[in-house]
Amino acid sequence: MDLKPGSIIWVPCEVKPGPFSNERLVRVQSSGESWVGFVDVRCLKDTVQEGPTSVRARVVSVEKESFTAELPGHSVAASRFFHGSRSNVTLAPLFHSSRRFGAG
């Protein structure tokens, strides 16, 4: 996979219902690190209410076996960035219906 800064990728995640009908609580986890935040359903691969799916992210940097990506939405912590393994993600199509990288 040709992963480079600026690439849009699908990152596996678990979702639960959010405070609004168009939002989900998303947890992304990789090798001990996790990111939790509220994400617009348009940024999910499958708009499930609860369970596994993937969330769109923009790659910021790439290392040999890992990457750092910016996740959409509002993190419950201070950072919108997530560091994960390259083997756990897939490239997202350049155009995927009306979904965009970020919410809103």
C-alpha positions, 0 to 999 in steps of 0.5 A: 500500500502506498501510504504517504502524508495526505492519504485518506485511510480507513482505520478500524474502530468500535462505535457506540451511540453518541449524544446526537443521532448523526454522531457516534462515540468512536474508539480506535486502538492500536498497540496499547494506544487508543483514541476516543472521540465523537465523530459524525456518521459521514466519516464512518465506513458503515453507519452502524449504531454500535459495533465494529466499523472503520473511521476515515483519517488523514495521514500526517506522517509515515514511518517504516511500520507505522503512521500518524493520522488526524482523526475527524470529530472531537476527541475526549482528550486533547489530541486529534492525532493517532499513531498506529500500525500500517498493517491495520489500515486500508486506503479510502477511495478518493471519492466516496459518495458524499462523505468527506474527511471531516464532519460538517 
